[in-house]
Every structure is written in structure tokens, then in C-alpha cells.
Amino acid sequence: MDIQLAPDVEKKLYGAIQRFVAEEYGESLGELGSATFLRFCLKEIGPAIYNRAVSDAQACIQERVSDLENICFAEETGYWDKGTKRTVARKPLRG
């Protein structure tokens, strides 16, 4: 699976990669080098991160679904339980 990024996001990441290499290693990296490194990361590391994110999302959704009974519960047949007399509103007769 290829992870595709928007062009503007890629440009921002090129800058981030260039800055990281400069600050951590004292080396200068051009746009071509940073683009190559980004493609490598997306191809080699990206799927592992993506799969973990999907797994985390599934776990979160399963937890929420299993708790639906506690979150979304309505008492059944509660109309008569209050002990008060209930009447049905009727349209007044004309006459």
C-alpha cells in the first residue's frame, strides 16, 4: 500500500527533514535528498504506523460499541410506572 500525501504536506516535510538533518548531524540536505528520504519512510515505515493507527481505531470503536448498552439505554414500558393518572389530550368538541 502506498501512502500518498498532498503536495503541500510533502513540501513541509521536506523542510522538516532538512532541518532535522542539519541540527542533528550538521549536514546539509537538499530537496531531492529530503524527498528521497521521505519516500523511503513512507514506503518502509509508513505501513507499520498506518496499521497501528487502524488497530488503535478498531480497539477504540469496539470499546465504544461494547459500552453502548450503558450509554444508550431507555427504560421500557415506563409510561405507567410513575403512578400518576395519565390522560390523552383530545380535540375540544365544537358545538
Steps between C-alpha positions, in 0.01 A plus 500: 500500500640834400437789734432813300539847649375828366773699318488784754546251786797343321662843458462569873650162581799565270575807709459307823734225378759753384490677836525174693805385304665840538441522876565136588786420263633838391446403137323680221230311314336632186142458388584195289664328797217584734243383241685170460518452876130581537407248229711239681326573832155487344576171323693326779372646828161643400310169477600402855376834633183478290424146618547603863269798452231277347540251785469778760191638323340153493565450871352841581189432292455151646525644851235760422270246334528262795401786731195605295268312732609722790509822299185465290240335715138596542262346749231298331134518590552787740178681418297344783780468755472853638166433667340820376181510300565562135244629258504535128456855378201519273384763260216702658152445352343789314147564559 
